[in-house]
Amino acid sequence: MRAVVAVALLVGVYVLGLALIAGIVLVNVLFLVHDRPIGFVWSVVIGGTLAFALLTGLFTIAGASDDEERGEPVGEQDEPELWALVRRLADEVGTRPPDRLFVVAEANAAVSQRTRLLGLVATTRRMYVGAPLLACLTERQLSFVLAHELGHYGNHDTRLAGVVAAGRVALVRMLTGLNNRSWYHVVVAVMFAYYAKLYFAVTASLSRQQELAADATATRIAGSEAAVSALRELPVVEAAWTLFHDRHFRPAWEAGFLPTTIFAAFAGLRGSPELGAYLDEVRQNPPERVLGRYDSHPPLPDRIAAVTAMAVPSRGPDRPAGALLANNGAVMDRTLVSPLVEQLGVKQRVDWATLSHTAARATRVDRSRRLARVGGGSLGTVLDLLDEGRLSSLLRTDVRPGSGTPGPRARREFARGLLIGELTALVELTLADQRHARWESDWLGRTTFHGPDLTTEIDQATDDRGSTGGLRAALAGLRVDQVPTR
Amino acid sequence: MALDPTRHADPERWGLVPDAYVRDVFPEEDPVLARAVTAASRGQWRQAADAMKPTWGDWDDRARVTLALAREGARTDEWLNTWRDEQPDRDLAAVDAAAWVLVAKEILGESDEEDHVDGFHRVLRRAERAARHAIHLAPQDPTPWWTLVEVAGGLSFDQARFAEIWHELVSRAPRHRAAHEAALEYWAGQSSDVMLDFAANAGPSLVLRAAFLLEDEDPLIWRTELVADAVDQLLAADELSNDDRGHLVLALYDHNRFAEVIEQFRALGGRADGAPWSRFEDPKGTFLEYRANSCRKAALKI
């Protein structure tokens, strides 16, 4: 019954929209008929913009959909085993299989369909499978996740449920789409927000039931044990992936490098000792999901309790989900790096050990670039300038302390602090390039400098009344040539 | 502006100085200190040394003179360096350490950018070294210990480390006013409960200061019994500092005791230069706003 109301409400979005436009037109006509030219002009301007916003809301946003071409499309001939699994799961769930399959670089899986008329009509169905899931889960855990997603579209008992869910997605999309735009879009969004709230109130328990129903369907297919472990493991996979991608892969990529291995390294990260404690912590206390305002997922403990209670035994042996993939899972790396990038040769291929050293070196190069430029090009010339009492010429003049009205001394001290950072980078760089020091990074992203500690000497060298003597002596003791090689 | 209700407030009718007389910067009133600061701004240190010397033993006075000289030292340090070259004494060391703290605060300002925070921390560590040097030169002087209390707040020392510093301070000057205010800031960064306990033990002035620091997170703080008692104690006192009056304004205003607020404003005259006004972005504007609103609301009450 609720589902019927929900569908009626969805249709009502269009009714409401059209009624509003009719109202705007009516107001305009009334102004015209009663010979109020100023009022007419105003109402045309304001009414026109609002009507425009309404129409964009109804057509462009609700008409389009959240499904897009992303990740690596895989055809049936590319990944026959993965496709076979998906087909089998769709069959067991009792829904039609997706038309297209994508492997994406996200710790997530999803099914989407192109919808028309606020989700009332569905067309192309797409499935996205996160490569990190393929890398971390077992086949049975993955089956649970994928069957859950398919389950949203195939619960026989609630035939309209799919429509309700799709409508919910479409409404959220419409609201977020309207909200981030100009004032007249926001005005319309505010009106529809109330309508949407009504819709969500009507469908909240329905969506909750749907989530649990999808869990139940998936559990019947994958077994309780896989269901529980998949639910527990998903936040861990996500945490590991975020760490890998944001702290390791992306910085390297942005610095112009391409690691020789990606998902193999990701596996290394998951197994590394320094991360064990961190991932265990996530496993014990999964972070509260950052719920979207309209998210309707039940809390994780409730879901785990529900699938445990079903006590569905597992069938047959299990294996890593990655074994489903052809070519040792080469498709996973392609989600991040298209073959085109390699052919163009814009990124330099390096292994991870070199990469962590190179990345640390690159940040030092960045950090010392300005100093090297104004200081004559090398550590040696910088120290010469300091000895000549030309510290001021090395200080940055383009930065200001946090206080709005800093005195000359505060400006100078602030700039000195920045200079110390730059000089430290230049000293480390010089030492490392002459093999007197190296950097080491762990998977947690902590870089340590293995080399002589020259903090005091650097402070001395940058003091108004200091001297470079200590630093020079320390470097001479190491037989460092003070002209860096770059 | 036409709709601004405060334009009918007319503070002068209540015997308050005209708005135009209110300022948030006043010249130094102590003539010796004023001359010392002026000389320092010209690079001369002897007057500063002369101003510091007689403060030995009167620690609140020493804090006052140290702070005034340190303000100039945080602006320009040429005279401090000459002082160091010619007569590196305990007075210089105390001023020098206090000046480093002020430099650090200027580097931070209200910013939370990494460069500013890093600079703030670096210079505070420099201040710590300077304070330790001053302690070495003058083991009986609480002044550098007060500086360390400020450093502890800025670098968020752990409580054990703070307790050591605090113990050294109070064993030299049990009621050191400036250090108590600095300690309040330290506790503000640790725990508001401990901060209030600390303030309650330290007297009514500190209680109002603590309430002011807490009012953003706890708007009802002014209505607590602790604050109400502190207000009564202060109103019964023979003599009040301008800072106390400033905080009393906020407390009494929150209690809707506008006639008494106006009394405090009458005593403050045109001085919008102390606490709590200096904590606002526009000290004079805030002062005038409270003043005008109090007059308007007092008029409504009669």
Interface residues (C-beta under 8 A of the other chain):
Chain A: V399 P401 G402 S403 G404 P406 G407 P408 R409 A410 E413 F414 G417 L418 I420 G421 D464 R465
Chain B: G73 A74 R75 T76 D77 N81 V103 K105 E106 I107 L108 G109 E110 S111 E113 D115 H116 D118 G119 F120 R122 V123
